[in-house]
Amino acid sequence: MKKSLIRKIWKVIKESMFLRILIISNAIFVLFIIVSLSSSAILHGKTNDDLQKIEEDKITLASLERLAMIEASESIESTESGILIDKAFAGYDEVIPFIALLESLFSIIDQKADITIKSKENQIFLDHFADYTVNLEIDNNAELFFKAFDELYNSRFITRITSFALNYKTMETGGHNELKEAEFTIRLYLN
């Protein structure tokens, strides 16, 4: 009975082109649905894994940022406390007298040393620093020159060398070159 029913259905399908196209299109549609569902399930699983990994990375990044900020603040505090124990920002009324300090340090090396304020008054008040250019001939006083920098570093002022140029003279005897002159800019930080 079942076989005869299947034969009759198969005979009708074989004879009707519309039914054949309908069955084939239904089979393709079912296959398409199966493939779509399986690929969406795989994609959904990968997306969940990626989202979970992103959340873990966010937590790790946040803890690393927190750790870096703690370490940076500790190092800044230790550096600031170490520097500011001995050093201080200069007051605005010390901008001109700072030249006297520079002259006392560098006039030993060169009596005609040229020391000038490079910064304009408006810039000094806005930027809270003053730049001084120093031009001097060193000749045979290289040791005094470097000693002057040590004394400047050990002064109570917070300073920084922003540009530095050294000129050497070549020795005719073939020995070492000697330091001839120097030009540099010292930045004095103000409160």
CYANA upper distance limits for C-alpha pairs under 8 A (distance plus 0.5 A):
  1 MET  CA      5 LEU  CA      6.71
  2 LYS  CA      6 ILE  CA      6.66
  3 LYS  CA      7 ARG  CA      6.62
  4 SER  CA      8 LYS  CA      6.65
  5 LEU  CA      9 ILE  CA      6.73
  6 ILE  CA     10 TRP  CA      6.48
  7 ARG  CA     11 LYS  CA      6.50
  8 LYS  CA     12 VAL  CA      6.75
  9 ILE  CA     13 ILE  CA      6.64
 10 TRP  CA     14 LYS  CA      6.46
 11 LYS  CA     15 GLU  CA      6.74
 12 VAL  CA     16 SER  CA      6.66
 13 ILE  CA     17 MET  CA      7.82
 13 ILE  CA     19 LEU  CA      6.12
 13 ILE  CA     20 ARG  CA      6.38
 14 LYS  CA     20 ARG  CA      7.53
 16 SER  CA     20 ARG  CA      7.04
 17 MET  CA     21 ILE  CA      6.75
 18 PHE  CA     22 LEU  CA      6.59
 19 LEU  CA     23 ILE  CA      6.55
 20 ARG  CA     24 ILE  CA      6.62
 21 ILE  CA     25 SER  CA      6.46
 22 LEU  CA     26 ASN  CA      6.55
 23 ILE  CA     27 ALA  CA      6.61
 24 ILE  CA     28 ILE  CA      6.67
 25 SER  CA     29 PHE  CA      6.50
 26 ASN  CA     30 VAL  CA      6.59
 27 ALA  CA     31 LEU  CA      6.67
 28 ILE  CA     32 PHE  CA      6.51
 29 PHE  CA     33 ILE  CA      6.67
 30 VAL  CA     34 ILE  CA      6.70
 31 LEU  CA     35 VAL  CA      6.64
 32 PHE  CA     36 SER  CA      6.50
 33 ILE  CA     37 LEU  CA      6.51
 34 ILE  CA     38 SER  CA      6.66
 35 VAL  CA     39 SER  CA      6.55
 36 SER  CA     40 SER  CA      6.45
 37 LEU  CA     41 ALA  CA      6.56
 38 SER  CA     42 ILE  CA      6.77
 39 SER  CA     43 LEU  CA      6.51
 40 SER  CA     44 HIS  CA      6.35
 41 ALA  CA     45 GLY  CA      6.70
 42 ILE  CA     46 LYS  CA      6.79
 43 LEU  CA     47 THR  CA      6.54
 44 HIS  CA     48 ASN  CA      6.65
 45 GLY  CA     49 ASP  CA      6.75
 46 LYS  CA     50 ASP  CA      6.59
 47 THR  CA     51 LEU  CA      6.55
 48 ASN  CA     52 GLN  CA      6.58
 49 ASP  CA     53 LYS  CA      6.66
 50 ASP  CA     54 ILE  CA      6.58
 51 LEU  CA     55 GLU  CA      6.71
 52 GLN  CA     56 GLU  CA      6.78
 53 LYS  CA     57 ASP  CA      6.59
 54 ILE  CA     58 LYS  CA      6.57
 55 GLU  CA     59 ILE  CA      6.78
 56 GLU  CA     60 THR  CA      6.70
 57 ASP  CA     61 LEU  CA      6.43
 58 LYS  CA     62 ALA  CA      6.52
 59 ILE  CA     63 SER  CA      6.73
 60 THR  CA     64 LEU  CA      6.64
 61 LEU  CA     65 GLU  CA      6.54
 62 ALA  CA     66 ARG  CA      6.63
 63 SER  CA     67 LEU  CA      6.60
 64 LEU  CA     68 ALA  CA      6.51
 65 GLU  CA     69 MET  CA      6.54
 66 ARG  CA     70 ILE  CA      6.68
 67 LEU  CA     71 GLU  CA      6.67
 68 ALA  CA     72 ALA  CA      6.43
 69 MET  CA     73 SER  CA      6.48
 70 ILE  CA     74 GLU  CA      6.61
 71 GLU  CA     75 SER  CA      6.61
 72 ALA  CA     76 ILE  CA      6.50
 73 SER  CA     77 GLU  CA      6.44
 74 GLU  CA     78 SER  CA      6.59
 75 SER  CA     79 THR  CA      6.42
 76 ILE  CA     80 GLU  CA      6.29
 77 GLU  CA     81 SER  CA      6.33
 78 SER  CA     82 GLY  CA      6.48
 79 THR  CA     83 ILE  CA      6.57
 80 GLU  CA     84 LEU  CA      6.09
 81 SER  CA     85 ILE  CA      6.32
 82 GLY  CA     86 ASP  CA      7.86
 83 ILE  CA     87 LYS  CA      6.24
 84 LEU  CA     88 ALA  CA      6.33
 86 ASP  CA    156 ARG  CA      6.67
 87 LYS  CA    155 SER  CA      7.87
 87 LYS  CA    156 ARG  CA      4.90
 87 LYS  CA    157 PHE  CA      5.97
 87 LYS  CA    158 ILE  CA      6.46
 88 ALA  CA    156 ARG  CA      6.48
 88 ALA  CA    157 PHE  CA      5.97
 88 ALA  CA    158 ILE  CA      6.50
 89 PHE  CA    157 PHE  CA      6.52
 89 PHE  CA    158 ILE  CA      6.30
 89 PHE  CA    189 TYR  CA      6.18
 89 PHE  CA    190 LEU  CA      5.42
 89 PHE  CA    191 ASN  CA      5.77
 90 ALA  CA     94 GLU  CA      6.69
 90 ALA  CA     95 VAL  CA      8.09
 90 ALA  CA    157 PHE  CA      6.70
 90 ALA  CA    158 ILE  CA      8.00
 90 ALA  CA    188 LEU  CA      7.79
 90 ALA  CA    189 TYR  CA      6.80
 90 ALA  CA    190 LEU  CA      5.13
 90 ALA  CA    191 ASN  CA      6.61
 91 GLY  CA     95 VAL  CA      7.76
 91 GLY  CA    190 LEU  CA      6.14
 91 GLY  CA    191 ASN  CA      6.34
 92 TYR  CA    190 LEU  CA      7.06
 92 TYR  CA    191 ASN  CA      7.99
 93 ASP  CA     97 PRO  CA      8.28
 94 GLU  CA     98 PHE  CA      6.34
 95 VAL  CA     99 ILE  CA      8.05
 95 VAL  CA    130 ALA  CA      7.53
 96 ILE  CA    100 ALA  CA      8.22
 97 PRO  CA    101 LEU  CA      7.53
 98 PHE  CA    102 LEU  CA      6.94
 99 ILE  CA    103 GLU  CA      6.50
 99 ILE  CA    115 ILE  CA      7.49
 99 ILE  CA    116 THR  CA      8.09
100 ALA  CA    104 SER  CA      6.59
101 LEU  CA    105 LEU  CA      6.81
102 LEU  CA    106 PHE  CA      6.53
102 LEU  CA    115 ILE  CA      8.03
103 GLU  CA    107 SER  CA      5.71
103 GLU  CA    113 ALA  CA      8.25
103 GLU  CA    115 ILE  CA      7.79
104 SER  CA    108 ILE  CA      7.55
105 LEU  CA    148 ALA  CA      5.85
105 LEU  CA    151 GLU  CA      8.13
105 LEU  CA    152 LEU  CA      8.17
106 PHE  CA    110 ASP  CA      6.97
106 PHE  CA    113 ALA  CA      7.47
106 PHE  CA    136 LEU  CA      8.33
106 PHE  CA    145 PHE  CA      7.71
106 PHE  CA    148 ALA  CA      7.10
107 SER  CA    111 GLN  CA      5.24
107 SER  CA    112 LYS  CA      7.62
107 SER  CA    113 ALA  CA      6.63
108 ILE  CA    144 LEU  CA      8.28
109 ILE  CA    136 LEU  CA      8.31
109 ILE  CA    137 GLU  CA      7.98
109 ILE  CA    138 ILE  CA      6.63
109 ILE  CA    141 ASN  CA      6.43
109 ILE  CA    144 LEU  CA      7.01
109 ILE  CA    145 PHE  CA      7.03
110 ASP  CA    136 LEU  CA      6.47
110 ASP  CA    137 GLU  CA      6.36
110 ASP  CA    138 ILE  CA      7.12
112 LYS  CA    136 LEU  CA      7.70
113 ALA  CA    134 VAL  CA      7.57
113 ALA  CA    135 ASN  CA      6.26
113 ALA  CA    136 LEU  CA      5.06
113 ALA  CA    137 GLU  CA      7.66
114 ASP  CA    133 THR  CA      8.28
114 ASP  CA    134 VAL  CA      6.16
114 ASP  CA    135 ASN  CA      5.44
114 ASP  CA    136 LEU  CA      6.83
115 ILE  CA    132 TYR  CA      7.24
115 ILE  CA    133 THR  CA      6.18
115 ILE  CA    134 VAL  CA      5.06
115 ILE  CA    135 ASN  CA      6.99
116 THR  CA    132 TYR  CA      5.99
116 THR  CA    133 THR  CA      5.93
116 THR  CA    134 VAL  CA      7.26
117 ILE  CA    130 ALA  CA      7.68
117 ILE  CA    131 ASP  CA      6.45
117 ILE  CA    132 TYR  CA      4.92
117 ILE  CA    133 THR  CA      6.91
118 LYS  CA    130 ALA  CA      7.82
118 LYS  CA    131 ASP  CA      5.66
118 LYS  CA    132 TYR  CA      5.69
118 LYS  CA    133 THR  CA      6.68
119 SER  CA    123 GLN  CA      6.85
119 SER  CA    124 ILE  CA      6.88
119 SER  CA    130 ALA  CA      5.97
119 SER  CA    131 ASP  CA      5.82
119 SER  CA    132 TYR  CA      7.84
120 LYS  CA    124 ILE  CA      6.74
121 GLU  CA    125 PHE  CA      7.01
122 ASN  CA    126 LEU  CA      6.79
123 GLN  CA    127 ASP  CA      6.22
123 GLN  CA    128 HIS  CA      8.26
124 ILE  CA    128 HIS  CA      5.83
124 ILE  CA    129 PHE  CA      5.90
124 ILE  CA    130 ALA  CA      6.04
125 PHE  CA    129 PHE  CA      8.25
128 HIS  CA    189 TYR  CA      6.63
128 HIS  CA    190 LEU  CA      5.36
128 HIS  CA    191 ASN  CA      6.83
129 PHE  CA    187 ARG  CA      6.97
129 PHE  CA    188 LEU  CA      5.93
129 PHE  CA    189 TYR  CA      4.84
129 PHE  CA    190 LEU  CA      5.66
130 ALA  CA    187 ARG  CA      6.16
130 ALA  CA    188 LEU  CA      5.72
130 ALA  CA    189 TYR  CA      7.14
130 ALA  CA    190 LEU  CA      8.04
131 ASP  CA    185 THR  CA      6.87
131 ASP  CA    186 ILE  CA      6.13
131 ASP  CA    187 ARG  CA      4.94
131 ASP  CA    188 LEU  CA      6.80
132 TYR  CA    185 THR  CA      5.93
132 TYR  CA    186 ILE  CA      5.70
132 TYR  CA    187 ARG  CA      6.91
132 TYR  CA    188 LEU  CA      8.40
133 THR  CA    183 GLU  CA      7.69
133 THR  CA    184 PHE  CA      6.28
133 THR  CA    185 THR  CA      4.94
133 THR  CA    186 ILE  CA      6.99
134 VAL  CA    182 ALA  CA      8.35
134 VAL  CA    183 GLU  CA      6.12
134 VAL  CA    184 PHE  CA      6.00
134 VAL  CA    185 THR  CA      6.78
134 VAL  CA    186 ILE  CA      8.33
135 ASN  CA    181 GLU  CA      8.10
135 ASN  CA    182 ALA  CA      6.47
135 ASN  CA    183 GLU  CA      5.07
135 ASN  CA    184 PHE  CA      7.40
136 LEU  CA    181 GLU  CA      6.20
136 LEU  CA    182 ALA  CA      6.13
136 LEU  CA    183 GLU  CA      7.15
137 GLU  CA    180 LYS  CA      6.42
137 GLU  CA    181 GLU  CA      4.61
137 GLU  CA    182 ALA  CA      6.91
138 ILE  CA    142 ALA  CA      6.64
138 ILE  CA    145 PHE  CA      7.62
138 ILE  CA    179 LEU  CA      6.88
138 ILE  CA    180 LYS  CA      5.69
138 ILE  CA    181 GLU  CA      5.48
138 ILE  CA    182 ALA  CA      7.52
139 ASP  CA    178 GLU  CA      7.73
139 ASP  CA    179 LEU  CA      6.55
139 ASP  CA    180 LYS  CA      5.20
139 ASP  CA    181 GLU  CA      7.38
140 ASN  CA    178 GLU  CA      8.13
140 ASN  CA    179 LEU  CA      7.95
140 ASN  CA    180 LYS  CA      8.36
141 ASN  CA    145 PHE  CA      6.66
142 ALA  CA    146 PHE  CA      6.90
142 ALA  CA    179 LEU  CA      7.10
143 GLU  CA    147 LYS  CA      6.67
144 LEU  CA    148 ALA  CA      6.55
145 PHE  CA    149 PHE  CA      7.20
146 PHE  CA    150 ASP  CA      6.96
147 LYS  CA    151 GLU  CA      6.84
148 ALA  CA    152 LEU  CA      6.67
149 PHE  CA    153 TYR  CA      6.57
150 ASP  CA    154 ASN  CA      6.63
151 GLU  CA    155 SER  CA      6.60
153 TYR  CA    159 THR  CA      8.00
157 PHE  CA    188 LEU  CA      7.70
157 PHE  CA    189 TYR  CA      8.19
158 ILE  CA    188 LEU  CA      6.75
158 ILE  CA    189 TYR  CA      6.30
159 THR  CA    186 ILE  CA      7.14
159 THR  CA    187 ARG  CA      5.85
159 THR  CA    188 LEU  CA      5.16
159 THR  CA    189 TYR  CA      6.59
160 ARG  CA    186 ILE  CA      6.23
160 ARG  CA    187 ARG  CA      5.65
160 ARG  CA    188 LEU  CA      7.40
161 ILE  CA    184 PHE  CA      7.64
161 ILE  CA    185 THR  CA      6.27
161 ILE  CA    186 ILE  CA      5.09
161 ILE  CA    187 ARG  CA      6.65
162 THR  CA    184 PHE  CA      7.95
162 THR  CA    185 THR  CA      6.04
162 THR  CA    186 ILE  CA      6.61
162 THR  CA    187 ARG  CA      7.13
163 SER  CA    184 PHE  CA      5.73
163 SER  CA    185 THR  CA      5.71
163 SER  CA    186 ILE  CA      8.16
164 PHE  CA    182 ALA  CA      8.02
164 PHE  CA    183 GLU  CA      6.52
164 PHE  CA    184 PHE  CA      4.74
164 PHE  CA    185 THR  CA      7.15
165 ALA  CA    182 ALA  CA      6.22
165 ALA  CA    183 GLU  CA      5.69
165 ALA  CA    184 PHE  CA      6.55
166 LEU  CA    179 LEU  CA      7.70
166 LEU  CA    180 LYS  CA      8.08
166 LEU  CA    181 GLU  CA      6.46
166 LEU  CA    182 ALA  CA      5.01
166 LEU  CA    183 GLU  CA      7.01
167 ASN  CA    179 LEU  CA      6.75
167 ASN  CA    180 LYS  CA      6.02
167 ASN  CA    181 GLU  CA      5.71
167 ASN  CA    182 ALA  CA      6.70
168 TYR  CA    177 ASN  CA      6.64
168 TYR  CA    178 GLU  CA      5.95
168 TYR  CA    179 LEU  CA      5.00
168 TYR  CA    180 LYS  CA      5.35
168 TYR  CA    181 GLU  CA      7.48
169 LYS  CA    177 ASN  CA      6.28
169 LYS  CA    178 GLU  CA      5.97
169 LYS  CA    179 LEU  CA      6.94
169 LYS  CA    180 LYS  CA      6.25
170 THR  CA    176 HIS  CA      7.99
170 THR  CA    177 ASN  CA      5.26
170 THR  CA    178 GLU  CA      7.13
171 MET  CA    175 GLY  CA      6.39
171 MET  CA    176 HIS  CA      7.09
171 MET  CA    177 ASN  CA      6.08
171 MET  CA    178 GLU  CA      7.70
